[in-house]
Amino acid sequence: MRLSIIAAFTLLSVLGISEKAKALDIEACARDPITSKPEVINLLNPIDQKLLNCVPDLSSIADQWRSQADKVKSVITRLEIGNNGSSNIEKLEYNLTGNYISLVVSARAAHTWIIPAVITDVPVPKFRTARECAVPNMVTTFRTVKECAVPEIGQTGCAKKIFGECVAPTFGQVGCSKWVETQVPDGVRQEGCKKWVETQVPDGFNIERRTITPETSASASATCTYDYNFNISTSESKPVFNCGKGALGEYKLDASAVTSILSGEMPTLGKLLTSVSITPPLFSDESRDEYNNIRNAIVSSHSGSVVYFSSESFVDWASAENQGANVIASVLSGGSFSAELARQIEERLRTELSFMGVFFSQTAIDLGTEQIISMLTGNGSMSLGGFDVSAKIVNTPKIIQKCMVQPLRECSPEIQSPRLGFAIIATPK
């Protein structure tokens, strides 16, 4: 038995696993040891029992990262755009040599739409059936003329005269003693038809609906990949979210928004989409900024008080896109500021104080960054120079909405992109 245990731990050393052996079957491993060190284990496929017997924590690592991969895929799936979008876990591998996890998830945005047929009214000639003579019956026509049947002959002239007397008279017809009538040809005319045929002749137009261009389909797509490496030994992680320029436009996403789920948090769709910039050709951007509406609502709800509302430059800086959705969401839900965030806010507040001249002139209050941060982080109000002064965090979101413009207008639900603003309210005592 001792030799079996030694053989098992020798094998673990060969695999380069330094963690404490757990979930092992040492006896089974000793009976059927691994003869060669596998460099990579595909966690998407069933794992050989021999590996489960001999590799420390392999079973729990596989279960944990399969679950993590499913969570990543479920979040990435929310980025699907169009009616053919899809997501897929392309790789989930455990590298034994380097003791790290490699996860690759792809998201494909795709949409197929129908280009309607072009149909119009077209005039179409119409015809009727007519009979035409193919072989006409032609006849000769005659006219009646009178001809002399018995002419009368007499002297018609003189060919030669001598001393005034005709010595050589000429003779010819000088009349007619008998006339007769005769028929002579006078032309040709058609009388009837020997053979008739039917033919089609134009008879106006009919209006018909014709398809000029048939119905066709078109599509566009783009694919993004989320590549995440996690070193089990050092807990170092390297997330990369990469999207090329495709037919749907260029995608941009802060990979940390997706990576946060690997720390046990499931981001909301809003947290993810705040880092996404998508306006492909099939979509129109219907997003809007709620800063002015929120500011006006805060001021009007505190009539009788002097109110300062943070500048647009401040809320743009303290946005989910610039500061990370997780931190902003924590603040907006009542969580406390981290030390780093408090330091950054203090720097910003120094700039913000330069915008508060009107507030200071109306209240004559000497207010510093430390007092503002103290009130913002939950320390209530302060009594300063005849005023009760309080500060509160206000979400001044940008509303993100995309609308499909082809073939029919369809809009996605409105998504709030959080931005941290604050209001300082001075109420006279």
C-alpha positions, 0 to 999 in steps of 0.5 A, a space after each residue: 500500500 505504501 508503494 502505491 501511495 508513493 507511486 501516486 504522488 510521484 505521478 502527481 509530481 510528473 503532472 506538475 500539480 502542486 495543489 493538495 491532492 483532493 477528490 482522488 482515487 489513489 489506489 485506482 490511480 496506482 493500479 492504472 496510472 497515466 503513462 504520459 502527461 497530457 498537456 491539455 484536458 478538454 472540459 467540454 467532453 467527458 473526462 477519462 476516469 483515469 484522469 479523474 483518479 490521478 489529477 487533483 481537483 480535476 472533477 471539481 475544476 471541471 464542474 466549476 468551469 463548466 458552470 462558469 462557461 455556461 454563465 458566460 454563454 448566458 451573458 454573451 447570448 444577450 448580445 445576440 442581435 437579429 433573428 439569427 443571432 447565436 452564441 457558442 462555447 468554442 473552447 473550455 480547456 484545462 492546461 495541466 502544464 501551465 495550470 490554467 483555464 482557457 475559455 473561448 465563447 463566441 457571439 454571432 449577431 446576425 439578421 436575415 430580412 426579406 426584400 419584398 417583391 416589386 409589383 406594379 400594374 402593366 398595360 397588356 394588349 388584348 386581341 379579338 378574333 376576326 375572319 379574313 379572306 385568304 383566297 379571294 374570288 376574282 372576276 373580270 368586268 366588261 363594258 358595252 361598246 358599239 361597233 360598225 358592222 357594215 361601213 359605208 365607203 365613199 371618196 374621202 379625198 384626192 391624191 392628184 389633180 390635173 388642171 383642177 380635176 381629180 385624176 386620183 381620188 382616195 376612198 375610205 369609210 364615210 359612214 356606217 349602214 349597220 351598227 352592232 353592240 359588243 362586250 369588251 374587258 373593263 377590269 377585275 373585281 372580287 366577288 366572294 371568297 374561296 377560303 376564309 381564315 381566322 386571325 387575332 387583331 388588336 382590341 385595346 389593353 387590359 391592366 394586369 398586376 405583374 411582378 417586376 422584381 421577385 421577393 428575395 432575402 438578404 442577411 448581415 452578420 458579425 462575430 465576436 469572441 470572448 477569450 478568457 485565461 485564468 491561472 489557477 496557481 496565481 489567480 491571474 486572469 486575462 480577458 479579451 473581447 474581440 470583434 472585427 468590422 462586419 456587415 453589422 458594424 463594429 462592436 466594442 465591449 469592455 471585457 471586464 463587464 463579462 469577466 465579472 461573472 467569473 467572480 460570482 456576479 451575474 451582470 444585468 443586460 444593462 451593465 453589459 450593453 453600457 459598454 457596447 457600441 452598436 449601430 449597424 446599418 439595419 438599426 437606428 440609434 434611439 438612445 437619449 440622455 436623461 441628464 436634463 430631465 433628472 436635474 430639472 426634476 430634482 430642482 423642482 422637487 426641492 422648491 424653497 431650497 438652493 440646489 446644486 446638481 452635478 455637471 454633465 462632465 461629472 456624470 459622464 466621468 462617473 458612468 458605467 462605461 468609464 468607471 465599470 458597471 459593477 462599481 456604479 451599480 454598487 453605489 446606486 444600490 446603497 453600497 459604500 465607496 471604495 477607497 480608490 473610488 473615493 480618491 477619484 471622486 475627491 479629485 473630480 469634486 475639486 473641479 466641481 467646486 469651481 462650478 458651484 459659484 452661484 450655489 455659494 453666492 446664494 448660501 454663503 456656505 463654505 463647503 469642501 470636498 471632504 464634507 461632500 464625500 462624507 454626506 454622499 457616503 451615508 453620513 447624513 446632513 450637516 448644519 452649515 451657516 443657517 442651512 441644513 445641507 444634504 447630498 444624495 446620489 442620483 442616477 442620471 442614465 443614458 437610455 439605450 435603445 436600438 430600433 430595426 428599420 428594415 423591413 419593419 420598425 421594431 425596437 429593443 426594450 429601453 436599457 438604462 446605462 447608469 451614470 452617477 450624479 449627485 445633488 447638494 441641497 441647502 434648505 434654510 432652517 
